[in-house]
Amino acid sequence: MRLTVFLAALLLPAAALADAPWGKADPRLGKALHDRSCIACHARLYGGDGSKMYTRPGRLVTNPRELLQRVAACNAMTKAGWIPKQESAVAAWLNQQYYRFDQ
């Protein structure tokens, strides 16, 4: 019985992740973090407001897991200092604004 409860507790977060990869992250927080830490670099690379990073043909991100990985990688490269909850918020906002993987 204890083993069953233990295994269920381990699998529950994985099941929740499958339904909503960014959990209950706040896209409004994600937008603020994105605007503060991402726009300047993206504008330098792609011009304008940098949104071409997300809308260009052949974009690198094709699913929710890749989006979370890309946000984490950018966080590390830019030394933004985000904690995982903040990375999830940025991914949630990017998904809401550009990718729409979970809709």
N, C-alpha and C positions, 0 to 999 in steps of 0.2 A: 504494500500500500504506500509506504513512504517513497519507494523508488518511483512509483507512478506519479505521485504528486511532484516529486523533484523533477522528473522528466517533463511533465506538463509545464512547470515553471520555467524550464529552460527553453521550451519550444514556443511559449507564448510571445516573447519579444520577436522571435523570427516571424511568426504569423502576422503580428502587427506590422512589422517592417514590410512584409509582402503586400499588405493592403495600402499602407501609406508610408512610403520610404522615409519621409521627413517627419513622421509622427505628427504631433500637434504643434509643429513649429509655426511661429508667427511671421507671415510674409511681410508685414509692415516693418518689423525689426530687420528682416532680411533686406528689404529695399534700402533702409537707412544705412546698413552696413555696406551694402553693394555700392551705393552712391558715394560713400566716404572712402572706400578702399579699392574699388575696381574701375570706376569710370575713367580715371586719368590714364591708366595703363591701356585699357581697351581703346580709348580715343587715340592714343599715340600709335597703336598698332593698326587700327582700322579707320581712323578719322571720324569726324563728327562726334556723336555721343557714344560711339563704341558699340552700339547695339548690333552692328553687322557681325560681331563675334558670335552672336546667337542665331542670326537669321541667314547666314551665308549658306550657299549650296555646299554640300559635302561637309557640313559641320561635324565635329568630332564626337559630340554627345548625342547618343541615340536611344538612351533608356535612363530610367531613374537612378540606377546604380552608378552609371558613368557620370551623371550629373553630380551626385554626391562626391564621387572620387575627384572630379575636376575641381569642384569648389574646395575640397580639402587640399588638393595639390596647389591651387592658387594661393590659398591661405598660407601654406608652408613657404612657397616661393617668395611671396611678398612680405612675409613675416608680419601679417596683419594681427596675429595673436588671438584669433578667434578660438573659442572653445567649441566642442562638437555641437552644442545646442545652437550656437550662432551660425555655424556652417550649415546646419539643417535649415535654419531660417532663411539664409541666402538661397539655398537650393529650392526651398518652397516658393520664394518670390520669383526666382528665375523660371520655375515650372509654371507658375500662375501667369507670368507675363509673356513667356516665349515658347516654352516646350509643350506644356499641357499633356504630360504623360499620363496623368491619373484622371483624365476627364473622358 
